[in-house]
């Protein structure tokens, strides 16, 4: 039997149709692939909420912070993509020019699956790449999100640097460039891959790339009790001998 629900494709590829931006496209799963997934899929009527949250931020030695957060949410088959800039003011001091040099690493963006890297050529830096999957149960309330609707490439900047949120390769990416030659960071998802990088050339920087997949399932005790009763009745049926 061929199951072609977009939710299954979403969980497997991170691909969801998103309004006019048309960033993600569902992909039909073949019979051969489905044969290896028995017992491992969820029907769409069992999903209350599905979403992806991505964020990238850079805090320099003065405390100034630049970054962005993207929230993709799907509630009742309606998809929303929102972007929120991340700002923080520093103490007014300008960091010294970054003197470090980072070479290579271009192939990391071509990896299928998940690739993560933190490379530093400076002192006293802190970098983190983080990915998690959260599966929970919900009584049925949809999850609301904040931020402005994504309408194409969006760029934000302040004293710490600039960050560009854009669509690329059928997915989303965030590219951050820190001021004063302190370095760069990127966070992208699409084409069956998730890539997080931080290249730090200066000193006393804190860099974060975070991606979280959330799935909220229906929490319906009445249905569970009904299933249990049916199983109990099967247990008392006389067994035929051979």
GURO-968145 format. One line per field, with one value per residue (C-alpha): residue number from 1; y, x, z. Coordinates in nm, 3 decimals. Layout:
REM GURO-968145
pos <- [NUM | ...]
y <- [Y | ...]
x <- [X | ...]
z <- [Z | ...]
This chain:
REM GURO-968145
pos <- [1 | 2 | 3 | 4 | 5 | 6 | 7 | 8 | 9 | 10 | 11 | 12 | 13 | 14 | 15 | 16 | 17 | 18 | 19 | 20 | 21 | 22 | 23 | 24 | 25 | 26 | 27 | 28 | 29 | 30 | 31 | 32 | 33 | 34 | 35 | 36 | 37 | 38 | 39 | 40 | 41 | 42 | 43 | 44 | 45 | 46 | 47 | 48 | 49 | 50 | 51 | 52 | 53 | 54 | 55 | 56 | 57 | 58 | 59 | 60 | 61 | 62 | 63 | 64 | 65 | 66 | 67 | 68 | 69 | 70 | 71 | 72 | 73 | 74 | 75 | 76 | 77 | 78 | 79 | 80 | 81 | 82 | 83 | 84 | 85 | 86 | 87 | 88 | 89 | 90 | 91 | 92 | 93 | 94 | 95 | 96 | 97 | 98 | 99 | 100 | 101 | 102 | 103 | 104 | 105 | 106 | 107 | 108 | 109 | 110 | 111 | 112 | 113 | 114 | 115 | 116 | 117 | 118 | 119 | 120 | 121 | 122 | 123 | 124 | 125 | 126 | 127 | 128 | 129 | 130 | 131 | 132 | 133 | 134 | 135 | 136 | 137 | 138 | 139 | 140 | 141 | 142 | 143 | 144 | 145 | 146 | 147 | 148 | 149 | 150 | 151 | 152 | 153 | 154 | 155 | 156 | 157 | 158 | 159 | 160 | 161 | 162 | 163 | 164 | 165 | 166 | 167 | 168 | 169 | 170 | 171 | 172 | 173 | 174 | 175 | 176 | 177 | 178 | 179 | 180 | 181 | 182 | 183 | 184 | 185 | 186 | 187 | 188 | 189 | 190 | 191 | 192 | 193 | 194 | 195 | 196 | 197 | 198 | 199 | 200 | 201 | 202 | 203 | 204 | 205 | 206 | 207 | 208 | 209 | 210 | 211 | 212 | 213 | 214 | 215 | 216 | 217 | 218 | 219 | 220 | 221 | 222 | 223 | 224 | 225 | 226 | 227 | 228 | 229 | 230 | 231 | 232 | 233 | 234 | 235 | 236 | 237 | 238 | 239 | 240 | 241 | 242]
y <- [0.000 | 0.344 | 0.615 | 0.965 | 1.201 | 1.522 | 1.485 | 1.170 | 1.346 | 1.639 | 1.420 | 1.241 | 1.525 | 1.835 | 1.944 | 2.132 | 2.354 | 2.710 | 2.949 | 3.190 | 3.144 | 2.787 | 2.691 | 2.324 | 2.058 | 1.724 | 1.411 | 1.084 | 0.783 | 0.471 | 0.124 | 0.004 | 0.287 | 0.235 | -0.133 | -0.028 | 0.220 | -0.004 | 0.088 | 0.408 | 0.659 | 0.877 | 0.946 | 1.318 | 1.304 | 1.214 | 1.536 | 1.851 | 2.055 | 2.018 | 2.276 | 2.364 | 2.638 | 2.764 | 3.036 | 3.179 | 3.440 | 3.606 | 3.792 | 3.979 | 4.090 | 4.412 | 4.219 | 4.334 | 4.055 | 4.000 | 3.706 | 3.576 | 3.308 | 3.134 | 2.945 | 2.712 | 2.590 | 2.365 | 2.361 | 2.184 | 2.165 | 2.545 | 2.641 | 2.964 | 3.087 | 3.371 | 3.549 | 3.732 | 3.942 | 3.897 | 4.213 | 4.315 | 4.630 | 4.607 | 4.828 | 5.064 | 4.932 | 4.823 | 4.482 | 4.474 | 4.351 | 3.972 | 3.848 | 3.475 | 3.293 | 2.985 | 2.777 | 2.498 | 2.341 | 2.421 | 2.059 | 2.063 | 2.230 | 1.940 | 1.669 | 1.471 | 1.453 | 1.661 | 1.840 | 2.059 | 2.244 | 2.503 | 2.634 | 2.908 | 3.094 | 3.328 | 3.308 | 3.261 | 3.187 | 2.976 | 2.805 | 2.567 | 2.375 | 2.204 | 1.991 | 1.819 | 1.648 | 1.696 | 1.469 | 1.547 | 1.498 | 1.776 | 1.798 | 1.970 | 2.338 | 2.480 | 2.640 | 3.008 | 3.180 | 3.534 | 3.729 | 3.877 | 3.667 | 3.561 | 3.736 | 3.673 | 3.752 | 3.949 | 4.107 | 4.252 | 4.435 | 4.629 | 4.703 | 4.330 | 4.244 | 4.138 | 3.828 | 3.729 | 3.492 | 3.353 | 3.059 | 2.832 | 2.479 | 2.419 | 2.515 | 2.793 | 2.932 | 3.195 | 3.353 | 3.572 | 3.797 | 3.953 | 4.301 | 4.380 | 4.057 | 3.849 | 3.566 | 3.415 | 3.157 | 2.976 | 2.752 | 2.586 | 2.314 | 2.167 | 1.901 | 1.630 | 1.804 | 2.023 | 2.223 | 2.434 | 2.616 | 2.871 | 3.020 | 3.248 | 3.468 | 3.705 | 3.672 | 3.660 | 3.569 | 3.349 | 3.183 | 2.969 | 2.766 | 2.594 | 2.383 | 2.207 | 1.983 | 1.963 | 1.722 | 1.738 | 1.432 | 1.405 | 1.311 | 1.126 | 0.886 | 0.775 | 0.637 | 0.463 | 0.300 | 0.180 | 0.017 | -0.153 | -0.293 | -0.436 | -0.606 | -0.749 | -0.902 | -1.065 | -1.232 | -1.440 | -1.571 | -1.953 | -2.057 | -2.319 | -2.617 | -2.809]
x <- [0.000 | 0.135 | 0.101 | 0.149 | 0.055 | 0.254 | 0.312 | 0.513 | 0.721 | 0.763 | 0.899 | 1.138 | 1.270 | 1.181 | 0.963 | 0.638 | 0.446 | 0.462 | 0.217 | 0.338 | 0.704 | 0.684 | 1.005 | 0.933 | 0.777 | 0.632 | 0.787 | 0.602 | 0.753 | 0.799 | 0.669 | 1.025 | 1.095 | 0.762 | 0.847 | 1.130 | 0.915 | 0.637 | 0.548 | 0.750 | 0.506 | 0.226 | -0.101 | -0.175 | -0.496 | -0.280 | -0.076 | -0.180 | 0.125 | 0.440 | 0.714 | 1.077 | 1.260 | 1.600 | 1.812 | 2.160 | 2.315 | 2.653 | 2.759 | 3.087 | 3.327 | 3.131 | 2.807 | 2.642 | 2.435 | 2.295 | 2.092 | 1.760 | 1.506 | 1.282 | 0.967 | 0.790 | 0.460 | 0.191 | -0.143 | -0.441 | -0.262 | -0.206 | 0.161 | 0.315 | 0.673 | 0.778 | 1.110 | 1.220 | 1.540 | 1.760 | 1.926 | 2.116 | 2.318 | 2.674 | 2.878 | 2.978 | 3.331 | 3.431 | 3.603 | 3.951 | 3.997 | 4.001 | 4.344 | 4.278 | 4.255 | 4.042 | 4.117 | 3.917 | 3.585 | 3.401 | 3.288 | 3.088 | 2.793 | 2.770 | 2.720 | 2.396 | 2.234 | 2.359 | 2.693 | 2.817 | 3.144 | 3.294 | 3.636 | 3.819 | 4.144 | 4.104 | 4.107 | 3.838 | 3.556 | 3.246 | 3.063 | 2.766 | 2.575 | 2.261 | 1.987 | 1.703 | 1.369 | 1.085 | 0.777 | 0.500 | 0.127 | -0.130 | -0.505 | -0.552 | -0.465 | -0.268 | 0.069 | 0.098 | 0.416 | 0.549 | 0.746 | 0.689 | 0.582 | 0.862 | 0.818 | 1.153 | 1.510 | 1.529 | 1.842 | 1.900 | 2.206 | 2.346 | 2.685 | 2.763 | 2.715 | 2.444 | 2.236 | 2.054 | 1.756 | 1.686 | 1.549 | 1.806 | 1.814 | 1.448 | 1.492 | 1.597 | 1.932 | 2.069 | 2.405 | 2.563 | 2.866 | 3.016 | 3.171 | 3.539 | 3.645 | 3.528 | 3.399 | 3.085 | 2.815 | 2.550 | 2.250 | 2.057 | 1.802 | 1.680 | 1.743 | 1.756 | 2.036 | 2.094 | 2.418 | 2.551 | 2.884 | 3.069 | 3.402 | 3.549 | 3.847 | 3.846 | 3.833 | 3.570 | 3.278 | 2.976 | 2.813 | 2.496 | 2.329 | 2.011 | 1.756 | 1.461 | 1.194 | 0.872 | 0.581 | 0.275 | 0.048 | -0.318 | -0.366 | -0.701 | -0.739 | -1.086 | -0.944 | -0.663 | -0.910 | -1.119 | -0.819 | -0.731 | -1.085 | -1.075 | -0.744 | -0.885 | -1.179 | -0.943 | -0.765 | -1.071 | -1.154 | -1.111 | -0.802 | -0.828 | -0.596 | -0.408]
z <- [0.000 | -0.091 | 0.171 | 0.028 | 0.308 | 0.314 | 0.686 | 0.639 | 0.378 | 0.616 | 0.895 | 0.666 | 0.448 | 0.639 | 0.346 | 0.399 | 0.155 | 0.288 | 0.129 | -0.136 | -0.048 | -0.181 | -0.004 | 0.054 | -0.166 | -0.046 | -0.194 | -0.250 | -0.071 | -0.284 | -0.187 | -0.132 | 0.113 | 0.288 | 0.342 | 0.572 | 0.765 | 0.895 | 1.250 | 1.225 | 1.077 | 1.211 | 1.030 | 0.989 | 1.193 | 1.492 | 1.464 | 1.652 | 1.565 | 1.359 | 1.349 | 1.300 | 1.491 | 1.375 | 1.530 | 1.483 | 1.713 | 1.767 | 2.084 | 2.065 | 2.340 | 2.407 | 2.467 | 2.143 | 1.988 | 1.639 | 1.513 | 1.387 | 1.468 | 1.215 | 1.313 | 1.072 | 1.219 | 1.076 | 1.259 | 1.103 | 0.764 | 0.763 | 0.743 | 0.873 | 0.845 | 1.076 | 1.129 | 1.446 | 1.467 | 1.775 | 1.905 | 2.218 | 2.291 | 2.416 | 2.649 | 2.367 | 2.321 | 1.971 | 1.955 | 1.813 | 1.458 | 1.433 | 1.326 | 1.295 | 0.963 | 0.900 | 0.591 | 0.424 | 0.522 | 0.200 | 0.160 | 0.483 | 0.310 | 0.061 | 0.325 | 0.304 | 0.646 | 0.939 | 0.943 | 1.228 | 1.275 | 1.509 | 1.407 | 1.588 | 1.525 | 1.824 | 2.202 | 2.468 | 2.225 | 2.285 | 1.996 | 1.996 | 1.728 | 1.859 | 1.701 | 1.883 | 1.816 | 2.067 | 2.053 | 2.299 | 2.357 | 2.352 | 2.426 | 2.090 | 2.126 | 1.837 | 1.913 | 1.831 | 1.717 | 1.714 | 1.457 | 1.113 | 0.815 | 0.584 | 0.250 | 0.084 | 0.181 | 0.507 | 0.655 | 1.002 | 1.134 | 1.429 | 1.586 | 1.620 | 1.252 | 1.009 | 0.942 | 0.622 | 0.622 | 0.276 | 0.080 | -0.087 | -0.232 | -0.154 | 0.212 | 0.447 | 0.550 | 0.786 | 0.710 | 0.978 | 0.933 | 1.245 | 1.231 | 1.288 | 1.119 | 1.416 | 1.194 | 1.045 | 1.113 | 0.911 | 0.977 | 0.693 | 0.629 | 0.299 | 0.034 | 0.301 | 0.490 | 0.794 | 0.819 | 1.106 | 1.097 | 1.309 | 1.199 | 1.467 | 1.382 | 1.682 | 2.058 | 2.335 | 2.106 | 2.181 | 1.880 | 1.878 | 1.601 | 1.722 | 1.531 | 1.690 | 1.534 | 1.738 | 1.691 | 1.919 | 1.911 | 2.006 | 2.369 | 2.378 | 2.674 | 2.558 | 2.235 | 2.423 | 2.661 | 2.367 | 2.208 | 2.536 | 2.571 | 2.220 | 2.293 | 2.616 | 2.426 | 2.180 | 2.470 | 2.571 | 2.223 | 2.212 | 2.019 | 1.748 | 1.787 | 1.519]
